[in-house]
Amino acid sequence: MQIQHHVALKEFNTFGISAFAKAYTPINIPAQFKEAASYYKGEQVFLLGGGSNMLLIDDISRPVLHVLTKGIETQAAQNGEIHITAQAGENWHEFVLYCIKNNYAGIENLSLIPGNIGTSPIQNIGAYGVELKDVFNSCTVIDLQTLEEKSLSLEECNFGYRDSVFKKEAAGKYIITSVTFKLQDLSINPDYKLKTSYGAIQEELDRLGGEPDIALVSQAVINIRTSKLPDPKIIGNSGSFFKNPIIKRDRYDELVRLHPHMPSYNVDDDHVKVPAGWLIDQCGFKGYRKGDAGVHDKQALVLVNHGKATGKEIISLSREIQEKVNSRFGISIDTEVNLIENM
């Protein structure tokens, strides 16, 4: 285990925010998880994955453990189900492509989501009608206080909309070292039903032509995402900055009378989800820029760093957007990214 000091984190976060770690330790092999947890026992540490779902507002004074472990293992289950365990440092999109190549279905709709495997349960990542919880079997964790290694089930992770136990009562308690997914092996279960009704997937599939399969669905999602979302390698961003708000249906009925074109997605009989990007766009923020902090010109849900924006400038812009949306529509929109401050 190697500890480095005053390490620049700009290259390790997709927003491209200039910040520093007081102490930085790369975790390259699974054995180093326990070594680091033992070394820092009793201290609060900061776990860094792909750096894709966070906004650095301050330097990090806690020890930073950068999770870089690699490895994928498969185990056949019953009725064509395949269990796949991926180490926490595996890149999420590369894992999706691995599954598609091997004819394992279930996560093709989650193509091109930035970040690593280990952080995917924390956020309960989701896109185009699929969430991580739909394909989650379990995850292996290390308790930072007891150094005990154990497995957490789907129920124990208490997943919600972009939420989990890791953001609530277990925040800062565990290091997620690996995640096991339950997917469908199409060589055994060829009757798997593709999920193409959400968003513009079916429209893009029609444009692509050919017989739809998991690879084509993945390509459709990739095409849609790249047409809307900026590449972090070109302009700093963390994808969707805000959650899509869920409101009561009677409240939506009131709003749609005032805003007839307001889109929505059914959640249940009493609730609907309203696209936060549409709300922000209606408030005139698409393409808005304040210094180097801005809103993407193709997708208002995405805040961007045009070069030298600080985390404080990005969060200031986000609060301006939240206030304007609440003032116009009476809807509160919450941040989806993790705000890293005072750590």
Secondary structure as a PSIPRED ss2 file (coil, helix, strand):
# PSIPRED VFORMAT (PSIPRED V4.0)

   1 M C   1.000  0.000  0.000
   2 Q C   1.000  0.000  0.000
   3 I C   1.000  0.000  0.000
   4 Q E   0.000  0.000  1.000
   5 H E   0.000  0.000  1.000
   6 H E   0.000  0.000  1.000
   7 V E   0.000  0.000  1.000
   8 A E   0.000  0.000  1.000
   9 L C   1.000  0.000  0.000
  10 K H   0.000  1.000  0.000
  11 E H   0.000  1.000  0.000
  12 F H   0.000  1.000  0.000
  13 N C   1.000  0.000  0.000
  14 T C   1.000  0.000  0.000
  15 F C   1.000  0.000  0.000
  16 G C   1.000  0.000  0.000
  17 I C   1.000  0.000  0.000
  18 S C   1.000  0.000  0.000
  19 A C   1.000  0.000  0.000
  20 F E   0.000  0.000  1.000
  21 A E   0.000  0.000  1.000
  22 K E   0.000  0.000  1.000
  23 A E   0.000  0.000  1.000
  24 Y E   0.000  0.000  1.000
  25 T E   0.000  0.000  1.000
  26 P E   0.000  0.000  1.000
  27 I E   0.000  0.000  1.000
  28 N C   1.000  0.000  0.000
  29 I C   1.000  0.000  0.000
  30 P C   1.000  0.000  0.000
  31 A H   0.000  1.000  0.000
  32 Q H   0.000  1.000  0.000
  33 F H   0.000  1.000  0.000
  34 K H   0.000  1.000  0.000
  35 E H   0.000  1.000  0.000
  36 A H   0.000  1.000  0.000
  37 A H   0.000  1.000  0.000
  38 S H   0.000  1.000  0.000
  39 Y H   0.000  1.000  0.000
  40 Y C   1.000  0.000  0.000
  41 K C   1.000  0.000  0.000
  42 G C   1.000  0.000  0.000
  43 E C   1.000  0.000  0.000
  44 Q C   1.000  0.000  0.000
  45 V C   1.000  0.000  0.000
  46 F E   0.000  0.000  1.000
  47 L E   0.000  0.000  1.000
  48 L E   0.000  0.000  1.000
  49 G C   1.000  0.000  0.000
  50 G C   1.000  0.000  0.000
  51 G C   1.000  0.000  0.000
  52 S C   1.000  0.000  0.000
  53 N C   1.000  0.000  0.000
  54 M E   0.000  0.000  1.000
  55 L E   0.000  0.000  1.000
  56 L E   0.000  0.000  1.000
  57 I C   1.000  0.000  0.000
  58 D C   1.000  0.000  0.000
  59 D C   1.000  0.000  0.000
  60 I E   0.000  0.000  1.000
  61 S E   0.000  0.000  1.000
  62 R E   0.000  0.000  1.000
  63 P E   0.000  0.000  1.000
  64 V E   0.000  0.000  1.000
  65 L E   0.000  0.000  1.000
  66 H E   0.000  0.000  1.000
  67 V E   0.000  0.000  1.000
  68 L C   1.000  0.000  0.000
  69 T C   1.000  0.000  0.000
  70 K C   1.000  0.000  0.000
  71 G C   1.000  0.000  0.000
  72 I E   0.000  0.000  1.000
  73 E E   0.000  0.000  1.000
  74 T E   0.000  0.000  1.000
  75 Q E   0.000  0.000  1.000
  76 A E   0.000  0.000  1.000
  77 A C   1.000  0.000  0.000
  78 Q C   1.000  0.000  0.000
  79 N C   1.000  0.000  0.000
  80 G C   1.000  0.000  0.000
  81 E E   0.000  0.000  1.000
  82 I E   0.000  0.000  1.000
  83 H E   0.000  0.000  1.000
  84 I E   0.000  0.000  1.000
  85 T E   0.000  0.000  1.000
  86 A E   0.000  0.000  1.000
  87 Q E   0.000  0.000  1.000
  88 A C   1.000  0.000  0.000
  89 G C   1.000  0.000  0.000
  90 E C   1.000  0.000  0.000
  91 N E   0.000  0.000  1.000
  92 W H   0.000  1.000  0.000
  93 H H   0.000  1.000  0.000
  94 E H   0.000  1.000  0.000
  95 F H   0.000  1.000  0.000
  96 V H   0.000  1.000  0.000
  97 L H   0.000  1.000  0.000
  98 Y H   0.000  1.000  0.000
  99 C H   0.000  1.000  0.000
 100 I H   0.000  1.000  0.000
 101 K H   0.000  1.000  0.000
 102 N C   1.000  0.000  0.000
 103 N C   1.000  0.000  0.000
 104 Y E   0.000  0.000  1.000
 105 A E   0.000  0.000  1.000
 106 G C   1.000  0.000  0.000
 107 I C   1.000  0.000  0.000
 108 E H   0.000  1.000  0.000
 109 N H   0.000  1.000  0.000
 110 L H   0.000  1.000  0.000
 111 S C   1.000  0.000  0.000
 112 L C   1.000  0.000  0.000
 113 I C   1.000  0.000  0.000
 114 P C   1.000  0.000  0.000
 115 G C   1.000  0.000  0.000
 116 N E   0.000  0.000  1.000
 117 I H   0.000  1.000  0.000
 118 G H   0.000  1.000  0.000
 119 T H   0.000  1.000  0.000
 120 S H   0.000  1.000  0.000
 121 P H   0.000  1.000  0.000
 122 I H   0.000  1.000  0.000
 123 Q H   0.000  1.000  0.000
 124 N C   1.000  0.000  0.000
 125 I C   1.000  0.000  0.000
 126 G E   0.000  0.000  1.000
 127 A E   0.000  0.000  1.000
 128 Y C   1.000  0.000  0.000
 129 G C   1.000  0.000  0.000
 130 V E   0.000  0.000  1.000
 131 E E   0.000  0.000  1.000
 132 L H   0.000  1.000  0.000
 133 K H   0.000  1.000  0.000
 134 D H   0.000  1.000  0.000
 135 V C   1.000  0.000  0.000
 136 F E   0.000  0.000  1.000
 137 N E   0.000  0.000  1.000
 138 S E   0.000  0.000  1.000
 139 C E   0.000  0.000  1.000
 140 T E   0.000  0.000  1.000
 141 V E   0.000  0.000  1.000
 142 I E   0.000  0.000  1.000
 143 D E   0.000  0.000  1.000
 144 L C   1.000  0.000  0.000
 145 Q C   1.000  0.000  0.000
 146 T C   1.000  0.000  0.000
 147 L C   1.000  0.000  0.000
 148 E C   1.000  0.000  0.000
 149 E E   0.000  0.000  1.000
 150 K E   0.000  0.000  1.000
 151 S E   0.000  0.000  1.000
 152 L E   0.000  0.000  1.000
 153 S E   0.000  0.000  1.000
 154 L H   0.000  1.000  0.000
 155 E H   0.000  1.000  0.000
 156 E H   0.000  1.000  0.000
 157 C H   0.000  1.000  0.000
 158 N C   1.000  0.000  0.000
 159 F C   1.000  0.000  0.000
 160 G E   0.000  0.000  1.000
 161 Y C   1.000  0.000  0.000
 162 R C   1.000  0.000  0.000
 163 D E   0.000  0.000  1.000
 164 S C   1.000  0.000  0.000
 165 V H   0.000  1.000  0.000
 166 F H   0.000  1.000  0.000
 167 K H   0.000  1.000  0.000
 168 K C   1.000  0.000  0.000
 169 E C   1.000  0.000  0.000
 170 A C   1.000  0.000  0.000
 171 A C   1.000  0.000  0.000
 172 G C   1.000  0.000  0.000
 173 K C   1.000  0.000  0.000
 174 Y E   0.000  0.000  1.000
 175 I E   0.000  0.000  1.000
 176 I E   0.000  0.000  1.000
 177 T E   0.000  0.000  1.000
 178 S E   0.000  0.000  1.000
 179 V E   0.000  0.000  1.000
 180 T E   0.000  0.000  1.000
 181 F E   0.000  0.000  1.000
 182 K E   0.000  0.000  1.000
 183 L E   0.000  0.000  1.000
 184 Q E   0.000  0.000  1.000
 185 D E   0.000  0.000  1.000
 186 L C   1.000  0.000  0.000
 187 S C   1.000  0.000  0.000
 188 I C   1.000  0.000  0.000
 189 N C   1.000  0.000  0.000
 190 P C   1.000  0.000  0.000
 191 D C   1.000  0.000  0.000
 192 Y C   1.000  0.000  0.000
 193 K C   1.000  0.000  0.000
 194 L C   1.000  0.000  0.000
 195 K C   1.000  0.000  0.000
 196 T C   1.000  0.000  0.000
 197 S C   1.000  0.000  0.000
 198 Y C   1.000  0.000  0.000
 199 G C   1.000  0.000  0.000
 200 A C   1.000  0.000  0.000
 201 I H   0.000  1.000  0.000
 202 Q H   0.000  1.000  0.000
 203 E H   0.000  1.000  0.000
 204 E H   0.000  1.000  0.000
 205 L H   0.000  1.000  0.000
 206 D H   0.000  1.000  0.000
 207 R H   0.000  1.000  0.000
 208 L H   0.000  1.000  0.000
 209 G C   1.000  0.000  0.000
 210 G C   1.000  0.000  0.000
 211 E C   1.000  0.000  0.000
 212 P C   1.000  0.000  0.000
 213 D C   1.000  0.000  0.000
 214 I H   0.000  1.000  0.000
 215 A H   0.000  1.000  0.000
 216 L H   0.000  1.000  0.000
 217 V H   0.000  1.000  0.000
 218 S H   0.000  1.000  0.000
 219 Q H   0.000  1.000  0.000
 220 A H   0.000  1.000  0.000
 221 V H   0.000  1.000  0.000
 222 I H   0.000  1.000  0.000
 223 N H   0.000  1.000  0.000
 224 I H   0.000  1.000  0.000
 225 R H   0.000  1.000  0.000
 226 T H   0.000  1.000  0.000
 227 S H   0.000  1.000  0.000
 228 K H   0.000  1.000  0.000
 229 L C   1.000  0.000  0.000
 230 P C   1.000  0.000  0.000
 231 D C   1.000  0.000  0.000
 232 P C   1.000  0.000  0.000
 233 K C   1.000  0.000  0.000
 234 I C   1.000  0.000  0.000
 235 I C   1.000  0.000  0.000
 236 G E   0.000  0.000  1.000
 237 N E   0.000  0.000  1.000
 238 S E   0.000  0.000  1.000
 239 G E   0.000  0.000  1.000
 240 S E   0.000  0.000  1.000
 241 F C   1.000  0.000  0.000
 242 F E   0.000  0.000  1.000
 243 K C   1.000  0.000  0.000
 244 N C   1.000  0.000  0.000
 245 P C   1.000  0.000  0.000
 246 I E   0.000  0.000  1.000
 247 I E   0.000  0.000  1.000
 248 K E   0.000  0.000  1.000
 249 R H   0.000  1.000  0.000
 250 D H   0.000  1.000  0.000
 251 R H   0.000  1.000  0.000
 252 Y H   0.000  1.000  0.000
 253 D H   0.000  1.000  0.000
 254 E H   0.000  1.000  0.000
 255 L H   0.000  1.000  0.000
 256 V H   0.000  1.000  0.000
 257 R H   0.000  1.000  0.000
 258 L H   0.000  1.000  0.000
 259 H C   1.000  0.000  0.000
 260 P C   1.000  0.000  0.000
 261 H C   1.000  0.000  0.000
 262 M C   1.000  0.000  0.000
 263 P C   1.000  0.000  0.000
 264 S C   1.000  0.000  0.000
 265 Y E   0.000  0.000  1.000
 266 N E   0.000  0.000  1.000
 267 V E   0.000  0.000  1.000
 268 D E   0.000  0.000  1.000
 269 D C   1.000  0.000  0.000
 270 D C   1.000  0.000  0.000
 271 H E   0.000  0.000  1.000
 272 V E   0.000  0.000  1.000
 273 K E   0.000  0.000  1.000
 274 V C   1.000  0.000  0.000
 275 P C   1.000  0.000  0.000
 276 A H   0.000  1.000  0.000
 277 G H   0.000  1.000  0.000
 278 W H   0.000  1.000  0.000
 279 L H   0.000  1.000  0.000
 280 I H   0.000  1.000  0.000
 281 D H   0.000  1.000  0.000
 282 Q H   0.000  1.000  0.000
 283 C C   1.000  0.000  0.000
 284 G C   1.000  0.000  0.000
 285 F C   1.000  0.000  0.000
 286 K C   1.000  0.000  0.000
 287 G C   1.000  0.000  0.000
 288 Y C   1.000  0.000  0.000
 289 R E   0.000  0.000  1.000
 290 K E   0.000  0.000  1.000
 291 G C   1.000  0.000  0.000
 292 D C   1.000  0.000  0.000
 293 A E   0.000  0.000  1.000
 294 G E   0.000  0.000  1.000
 295 V E   0.000  0.000  1.000
 296 H C   1.000  0.000  0.000
 297 D C   1.000  0.000  0.000
 298 K C   1.000  0.000  0.000
 299 Q C   1.000  0.000  0.000
 300 A C   1.000  0.000  0.000
 301 L C   1.000  0.000  0.000
 302 V E   0.000  0.000  1.000
 303 L E   0.000  0.000  1.000
 304 V E   0.000  0.000  1.000
 305 N E   0.000  0.000  1.000
 306 H C   1.000  0.000  0.000
 307 G C   1.000  0.000  0.000
 308 K C   1.000  0.000  0.000
 309 A C   1.000  0.000  0.000
 310 T C   1.000  0.000  0.000
 311 G H   0.000  1.000  0.000
 312 K H   0.000  1.000  0.000
 313 E H   0.000  1.000  0.000
 314 I H   0.000  1.000  0.000
 315 I H   0.000  1.000  0.000
 316 S H   0.000  1.000  0.000
 317 L H   0.000  1.000  0.000
 318 S H   0.000  1.000  0.000
 319 R H   0.000  1.000  0.000
 320 E H   0.000  1.000  0.000
 321 I H   0.000  1.000  0.000
 322 Q H   0.000  1.000  0.000
 323 E H   0.000  1.000  0.000
 324 K H   0.000  1.000  0.000
 325 V H   0.000  1.000  0.000
 326 N H   0.000  1.000  0.000
 327 S H   0.000  1.000  0.000
 328 R H   0.000  1.000  0.000
 329 F H   0.000  1.000  0.000
 330 G C   1.000  0.000  0.000
 331 I C   1.000  0.000  0.000
 332 S C   1.000  0.000  0.000
 333 I C   1.000  0.000  0.000
 334 D C   1.000  0.000  0.000
 335 T E   0.000  0.000  1.000
 336 E C   1.000  0.000  0.000
 337 V C   1.000  0.000  0.000
 338 N E   0.000  0.000  1.000
 339 L E   0.000  0.000  1.000
 340 I E   0.000  0.000  1.000
 341 E C   1.000  0.000  0.000
 342 N C   1.000  0.000  0.000
 343 M C   1.000  0.000  0.000
